[in-house]
Amino acid sequence: MSLEARQALVDSPFTIFQAESQRTDLLDPAMTQTGLIALLGGLVAKQYFILFTAIRSDHHDDSALGLHCHANGYCADCWVNNSASAQDYADAMAPRFEIFLESAAASPWIFQIGLAGSAWTPTNVAAAGETCFEDDGGDHIHLGATNTMGV
């Protein structure tokens, strides 16, 4: 992804950040992979409000999990919001939440989707598709990308 694509993602009115380091991570090709930028950019282009809860600098070292991890720049933890307001969280049982998960699962850049806390429901698991796993921690959606479309 070009630096312009990274900047457009960070500057989008549909992205909400809990920490400045999340912006910095997304802007830096040494910190986040191209596939993650493409995955997130595609979701933002569909006008989903995405609240980032952890990307790389603000996530624990998960490199023991393999290549596709936060430590290697392939993943972001997030939540779907109803608006650009940081506190306007979408209900995990809302149709918009399910549709977001279906959109993420349909991306050619998706590697895995993890659901944690209230996001882990049978409806959401079905919407997230075959790559879905139960993540640990508080409420969040883990989006893991690949750098090869459709693989």
PyRosetta script that sets phi, psi and omega in degrees:
from pyrosetta import init, pose_from_sequence

init()
pose = pose_from_sequence("MSLEARQALVDSPFTIFQAESQRTDLLDPAMTQTGLIALLGGLVAKQYFILFTAIRSDHHDDSALGLHCHANGYCADCWVNNSASAQDYADAMAPRFEIFLESAAASPWIFQIGLAGSAWTPTNVAAAGETCFEDDGGDHIHLGATNTMGV")
pose.set_psi(1, 141.8)
pose.set_omega(1, 179.0)
pose.set_phi(2, -71.0)
pose.set_psi(2, 161.5)
pose.set_omega(2, 175.0)
pose.set_phi(3, -62.5)
pose.set_psi(3, -30.4)
pose.set_omega(3, 177.9)
pose.set_phi(4, -65.4)
pose.set_psi(4, -39.6)
pose.set_omega(4, 177.9)
pose.set_phi(5, -65.1)
pose.set_psi(5, -39.8)
pose.set_omega(5, 177.1)
pose.set_phi(6, -64.2)
pose.set_psi(6, -44.1)
pose.set_omega(6, -179.7)
pose.set_phi(7, -65.1)
pose.set_psi(7, -40.3)
pose.set_omega(7, 179.0)
pose.set_phi(8, -62.7)
pose.set_psi(8, -39.1)
pose.set_omega(8, 178.2)
pose.set_phi(9, -63.2)
pose.set_psi(9, -48.5)
pose.set_omega(9, -178.0)
pose.set_phi(10, -65.8)
pose.set_psi(10, -35.7)
pose.set_omega(10, -178.0)
pose.set_phi(11, -85.3)
pose.set_psi(11, -6.3)
pose.set_omega(11, -176.5)
pose.set_phi(12, -60.7)
pose.set_psi(12, 141.6)
pose.set_omega(12, 174.3)
pose.set_phi(13, -69.8)
pose.set_psi(13, -4.8)
pose.set_omega(13, -179.5)
pose.set_phi(14, -99.5)
pose.set_psi(14, 2.1)
pose.set_omega(14, 177.0)
pose.set_phi(15, -109.1)
pose.set_psi(15, 136.7)
pose.set_omega(15, -178.3)
pose.set_phi(16, -129.8)
pose.set_psi(16, 131.9)
pose.set_omega(16, -175.1)
pose.set_phi(17, -117.6)
pose.set_psi(17, 137.6)
pose.set_omega(17, 174.8)
pose.set_phi(18, -88.2)
pose.set_psi(18, -18.4)
pose.set_omega(18, -179.1)
pose.set_phi(19, -145.5)
pose.set_psi(19, 144.8)
pose.set_omega(19, 178.5)
pose.set_phi(20, -62.7)
pose.set_psi(20, -30.3)
pose.set_omega(20, 179.5)
pose.set_phi(21, -60.8)
pose.set_psi(21, -26.2)
pose.set_omega(21, 179.0)
pose.set_phi(22, -67.4)
pose.set_psi(22, -41.7)
pose.set_omega(22, 174.8)
pose.set_phi(23, -60.8)
pose.set_psi(23, -48.2)
pose.set_omega(23, -178.3)
pose.set_phi(24, -59.8)
pose.set_psi(24, -43.5)
pose.set_omega(24, 178.7)
pose.set_phi(25, -59.8)
pose.set_psi(25, -45.3)
pose.set_omega(25, -178.0)
pose.set_phi(26, -68.0)
pose.set_psi(26, -30.1)
pose.set_omega(26, -179.9)
pose.set_phi(27, -78.3)
pose.set_psi(27, -19.8)
pose.set_omega(27, -172.2)
pose.set_phi(28, -99.9)
pose.set_psi(28, 111.8)
pose.set_omega(28, 178.8)
pose.set_phi(29, -61.2)
pose.set_psi(29, -19.7)
pose.set_omega(29, 177.0)
pose.set_phi(30, -80.4)
pose.set_psi(30, -14.0)
pose.set_omega(30, -177.4)
pose.set_phi(31, -105.0)
pose.set_psi(31, -30.6)
pose.set_omega(31, -178.1)
pose.set_phi(32, -134.3)
pose.set_psi(32, 142.3)
pose.set_omega(32, -176.8)
pose.set_phi(33, -77.2)
pose.set_psi(33, 153.2)
pose.set_omega(33, 177.9)
pose.set_phi(34, -54.8)
pose.set_psi(34, -43.4)
pose.set_omega(34, -178.6)
pose.set_phi(35, -61.8)
pose.set_psi(35, -36.2)
pose.set_omega(35, 178.1)
pose.set_phi(36, -65.8)
pose.set_psi(36, -41.6)
pose.set_omega(36, 178.7)
pose.set_phi(37, -63.7)
pose.set_psi(37, -41.7)
pose.set_omega(37, 178.9)
pose.set_phi(38, -64.6)
pose.set_psi(38, -43.8)
pose.set_omega(38, 178.9)
pose.set_phi(39, -60.2)
pose.set_psi(39, -52.6)
pose.set_omega(39, -178.2)
pose.set_phi(40, -66.3)
pose.set_psi(40, -39.9)
pose.set_omega(40, 178.2)
pose.set_phi(41, -61.5)
pose.set_psi(41, -37.8)
pose.set_omega(41, 177.8)
pose.set_phi(42, -65.9)
pose.set_psi(42, -37.7)
pose.set_omega(42, 178.5)
pose.set_phi(43, -71.2)
pose.set_psi(43, -39.8)
pose.set_omega(43, 177.4)
pose.set_phi(44, -65.8)
pose.set_psi(44, -36.6)
pose.set_omega(44, 178.1)
pose.set_phi(45, -62.9)
pose.set_psi(45, -24.3)
pose.set_omega(45, 176.7)
pose.set_phi(46, -87.6)
pose.set_psi(46, 6.9)
pose.set_omega(46, 174.5)
pose.set_phi(47, 66.8)
pose.set_psi(47, 39.1)
pose.set_omega(47, 169.5)
pose.set_phi(48, -87.9)
pose.set_psi(48, 132.7)
pose.set_omega(48, 172.9)
pose.set_phi(49, -80.5)
pose.set_psi(49, 120.4)
pose.set_omega(49, -177.0)
pose.set_phi(50, -116.8)
pose.set_psi(50, 120.3)
pose.set_omega(50, 174.8)
pose.set_phi(51, -96.5)
pose.set_psi(51, 116.4)
pose.set_omega(51, 179.1)
pose.set_phi(52, -83.5)
pose.set_psi(52, 131.2)
pose.set_omega(52, 179.2)
pose.set_phi(53, -109.4)
pose.set_psi(53, -24.6)
pose.set_omega(53, 174.6)
pose.set_phi(54, -165.6)
pose.set_psi(54, 141.6)
pose.set_omega(54, 176.3)
pose.set_phi(55, -124.3)
pose.set_psi(55, -84.5)
pose.set_omega(55, 178.3)
pose.set_phi(56, -127.1)
pose.set_psi(56, -60.4)
pose.set_omega(56, -177.0)
pose.set_phi(57, -58.9)
pose.set_psi(57, -30.7)
pose.set_omega(57, -176.3)
pose.set_phi(58, -103.6)
pose.set_psi(58, 19.4)
pose.set_omega(58, 178.5)
pose.set_phi(59, -117.5)
pose.set_psi(59, 146.1)
pose.set_omega(59, 177.4)
pose.set_phi(60, -63.5)
pose.set_psi(60, 160.3)
pose.set_omega(60, 179.5)
pose.set_phi(61, -70.0)
pose.set_psi(61, 111.1)
pose.set_omega(61, -179.5)
pose.set_phi(62, -113.5)
pose.set_psi(62, 22.9)
pose.set_omega(62, -175.4)
pose.set_phi(63, -62.9)
pose.set_psi(63, -20.1)
pose.set_omega(63, 177.3)
pose.set_phi(64, -65.5)
pose.set_psi(64, -16.0)
pose.set_omega(64, -179.0)
pose.set_phi(65, -80.2)
pose.set_psi(65, -7.9)
pose.set_omega(65, 179.4)
pose.set_phi(66, 115.1)
pose.set_psi(66, -169.5)
pose.set_omega(66, -174.5)
pose.set_phi(67, -61.1)
pose.set_psi(67, -48.0)
pose.set_omega(67, -173.5)
pose.set_phi(68, -84.7)
pose.set_psi(68, 79.5)
pose.set_omega(68, -176.9)
pose.set_phi(69, -140.2)
pose.set_psi(69, 173.0)
pose.set_omega(69, 177.4)
pose.set_phi(70, -62.4)
pose.set_psi(70, -41.8)
pose.set_omega(70, -176.2)
pose.set_phi(71, -60.7)
pose.set_psi(71, -24.5)
pose.set_omega(71, 178.1)
pose.set_phi(72, -102.2)
pose.set_psi(72, 6.6)
pose.set_omega(72, 173.7)
pose.set_phi(73, 82.5)
pose.set_psi(73, 18.5)
pose.set_omega(73, -178.1)
pose.set_phi(74, -96.3)
pose.set_psi(74, -7.8)
pose.set_omega(74, -168.4)
pose.set_phi(75, -132.4)
pose.set_psi(75, 155.4)
pose.set_omega(75, 172.3)
pose.set_phi(76, -140.9)
pose.set_psi(76, 140.3)
pose.set_omega(76, 171.3)
pose.set_phi(77, -100.5)
pose.set_psi(77, 139.6)
pose.set_omega(77, -173.0)
pose.set_phi(78, -155.7)
pose.set_psi(78, -178.0)
pose.set_omega(78, 173.0)
pose.set_phi(79, -146.5)
pose.set_psi(79, 151.8)
pose.set_omega(79, 175.5)
pose.set_phi(80, -86.7)
pose.set_psi(80, 132.7)
pose.set_omega(80, 176.2)
pose.set_phi(81, -109.8)
pose.set_psi(81, 161.3)
pose.set_omega(81, 176.5)
pose.set_phi(82, -84.0)
pose.set_psi(82, -21.1)
pose.set_omega(82, -177.9)
pose.set_phi(83, -153.7)
pose.set_psi(83, -176.1)
pose.set_omega(83, 179.0)
pose.set_phi(84, -77.1)
pose.set_psi(84, -4.0)
pose.set_omega(84, 176.9)
pose.set_phi(85, -72.8)
pose.set_psi(85, 127.7)
pose.set_omega(85, -175.5)
pose.set_phi(86, -59.5)
pose.set_psi(86, -25.1)
pose.set_omega(86, -177.1)
pose.set_phi(87, -98.8)
pose.set_psi(87, 3.8)
pose.set_omega(87, -176.2)
pose.set_phi(88, -93.2)
pose.set_psi(88, 62.4)
pose.set_omega(88, -176.5)
pose.set_phi(89, -67.7)
pose.set_psi(89, 138.4)
pose.set_omega(89, 172.6)
pose.set_phi(90, -73.4)
pose.set_psi(90, 143.4)
pose.set_omega(90, 175.0)
pose.set_phi(91, -70.8)
pose.set_psi(91, 133.9)
pose.set_omega(91, -178.9)
pose.set_phi(92, -63.1)
pose.set_psi(92, -15.0)
pose.set_omega(92, 178.8)
pose.set_phi(93, -98.2)
pose.set_psi(93, -0.7)
pose.set_omega(93, -176.8)
pose.set_phi(94, -76.5)
pose.set_psi(94, 147.4)
pose.set_omega(94, 177.7)
pose.set_phi(95, -55.8)
pose.set_psi(95, -36.3)
pose.set_omega(95, -179.8)
pose.set_phi(96, -60.4)
pose.set_psi(96, -36.5)
pose.set_omega(96, 178.8)
pose.set_phi(97, -63.5)
pose.set_psi(97, -47.7)
pose.set_omega(97, 178.6)
pose.set_phi(98, -61.6)
pose.set_psi(98, -43.2)
pose.set_omega(98, -179.4)
pose.set_phi(99, -64.8)
pose.set_psi(99, -38.6)
pose.set_omega(99, 176.0)
pose.set_phi(100, -59.3)
pose.set_psi(100, -46.8)
pose.set_omega(100, -179.8)
pose.set_phi(101, -62.7)
pose.set_psi(101, -40.1)
pose.set_omega(101, 176.5)
pose.set_phi(102, -62.5)
pose.set_psi(102, -40.9)
pose.set_omega(102, 178.2)
pose.set_phi(103, -64.4)
pose.set_psi(103, -43.2)
pose.set_omega(103, 178.5)
pose.set_phi(104, -63.0)
pose.set_psi(104, -44.0)
pose.set_omega(104, -179.0)
pose.set_phi(105, -64.4)
pose.set_psi(105, -28.2)
pose.set_omega(105, -179.2)
pose.set_phi(106, -83.2)
pose.set_psi(106, -10.0)
pose.set_omega(106, -178.5)
pose.set_phi(107, -65.7)
pose.set_psi(107, 138.1)
pose.set_omega(107, 175.9)
pose.set_phi(108, -68.9)
pose.set_psi(108, -9.7)
pose.set_omega(108, -178.3)
pose.set_phi(109, -96.8)
pose.set_psi(109, -3.2)
pose.set_omega(109, -174.8)
pose.set_phi(110, -74.4)
pose.set_psi(110, 138.8)
pose.set_omega(110, 172.8)
pose.set_phi(111, -112.0)
pose.set_psi(111, -43.1)
pose.set_omega(111, 179.5)
pose.set_phi(112, -161.1)
pose.set_psi(112, 156.9)
pose.set_omega(112, 174.4)
pose.set_phi(113, -129.3)
pose.set_psi(113, 124.8)
pose.set_omega(113, 175.7)
pose.set_phi(114, -109.2)
pose.set_psi(114, 140.5)
pose.set_omega(114, 178.5)
pose.set_phi(115, -120.9)
pose.set_psi(115, 133.1)
pose.set_omega(115, -178.7)
pose.set_phi(116, -131.0)
pose.set_psi(116, 152.1)
pose.set_omega(116, 177.2)
pose.set_phi(117, 63.9)
pose.set_psi(117, -134.7)
pose.set_omega(117, -176.0)
pose.set_phi(118, -67.9)
pose.set_psi(118, -12.9)
pose.set_omega(118, 177.8)
pose.set_phi(119, -72.3)
pose.set_psi(119, -21.9)
pose.set_omega(119, -177.6)
pose.set_phi(120, -81.0)
pose.set_psi(120, 90.0)
pose.set_omega(120, 176.4)
pose.set_phi(121, -131.1)
pose.set_psi(121, 157.4)
pose.set_omega(121, 177.9)
pose.set_phi(122, -56.7)
pose.set_psi(122, -39.9)
pose.set_omega(122, 179.6)
pose.set_phi(123, -63.7)
pose.set_psi(123, -44.5)
pose.set_omega(123, -178.9)
pose.set_phi(124, -70.4)
pose.set_psi(124, -36.6)
pose.set_omega(124, 176.6)
pose.set_phi(125, -61.0)
pose.set_psi(125, -44.3)
pose.set_omega(125, 178.5)
pose.set_phi(126, -63.5)
pose.set_psi(126, -40.8)
pose.set_omega(126, -179.8)
pose.set_phi(127, -67.1)
pose.set_psi(127, -35.6)
pose.set_omega(127, -178.6)
pose.set_phi(128, -73.2)
pose.set_psi(128, -22.9)
pose.set_omega(128, 173.2)
pose.set_phi(129, 85.5)
pose.set_psi(129, -165.7)
pose.set_omega(129, -169.4)
pose.set_phi(130, -67.2)
pose.set_psi(130, -19.5)
pose.set_omega(130, 179.9)
pose.set_phi(131, -88.8)
pose.set_psi(131, 1.2)
pose.set_omega(131, -174.0)
pose.set_phi(132, -69.8)
pose.set_psi(132, 141.1)
pose.set_omega(132, 173.6)
pose.set_phi(133, -142.1)
pose.set_psi(133, 159.0)
pose.set_omega(133, 177.6)
pose.set_phi(134, -85.1)
pose.set_psi(134, 114.8)
pose.set_omega(134, 179.7)
pose.set_phi(135, -89.3)
pose.set_psi(135, 162.4)
pose.set_omega(135, 178.0)
pose.set_phi(136, -100.7)
pose.set_psi(136, 170.5)
pose.set_omega(136, -179.6)
pose.set_phi(137, 98.1)
pose.set_psi(137, -173.1)
pose.set_omega(137, -179.8)
pose.set_phi(138, -72.4)
pose.set_psi(138, 179.8)
pose.set_omega(138, -178.7)
pose.set_phi(139, -51.8)
pose.set_psi(139, 121.1)
pose.set_omega(139, 171.6)
pose.set_phi(140, -171.3)
pose.set_psi(140, 165.2)
pose.set_omega(140, 172.0)
pose.set_phi(141, -113.3)
pose.set_psi(141, 126.0)
pose.set_omega(141, 176.3)
pose.set_phi(142, -96.9)
pose.set_psi(142, 121.3)
pose.set_omega(142, 176.6)
pose.set_phi(143, -111.0)
pose.set_psi(143, 116.6)
pose.set_omega(143, 177.1)
pose.set_phi(144, -109.4)
pose.set_psi(144, 133.0)
pose.set_omega(144, -176.1)
pose.set_phi(145, -110.6)
pose.set_psi(145, 166.1)
pose.set_omega(145, 170.7)
pose.set_phi(146, -120.1)
pose.set_psi(146, 161.4)
pose.set_omega(146, 176.9)
pose.set_phi(147, -96.9)
pose.set_psi(147, 4.3)
pose.set_omega(147, 179.0)
pose.set_phi(148, -121.2)
pose.set_psi(148, 116.9)
pose.set_omega(148, -178.8)
pose.set_phi(149, -56.7)
pose.set_psi(149, 130.9)
pose.set_omega(149, 172.9)
pose.set_phi(150, 74.5)
pose.set_psi(150, 8.9)
pose.set_omega(150, -179.7)
pose.set_phi(151, -116.7)
pose.dump_pdb("model.pdb")
